[in-house]
Amino acid sequence: MKIRVNQWPDYLGAFSAGFIVVAFCLLLLWNNPLVFWNDDYELSVLPVFADVARSWSEGHWPILSPYSWVCGNLAG
């Protein structure tokens, strides 16, 4: 015997949650168009990736470089 379940409340909740997220993101973009692209993430992590790539290309372990510990990525 199948139990019929009404899934419309689930869909309504999912769509309303998605709408709230999209509306908030559009509000942020309206305030500052570069809000999702301007970040200091690339300033802090990109040099670490470059140092790891340099270490691998030279045949060294990247964890031994003092520059690869800047963000704590390899330390973690």
Protein Blocks (a to p, Z undefined) as FASTA:
>chain_A
ZZdddfklmmmmmmmmmmmmmmmmmmmmmmmmmlmmgccklmmmmmmmmmmmmmmmnopa
fklpmklmmnommmZZ
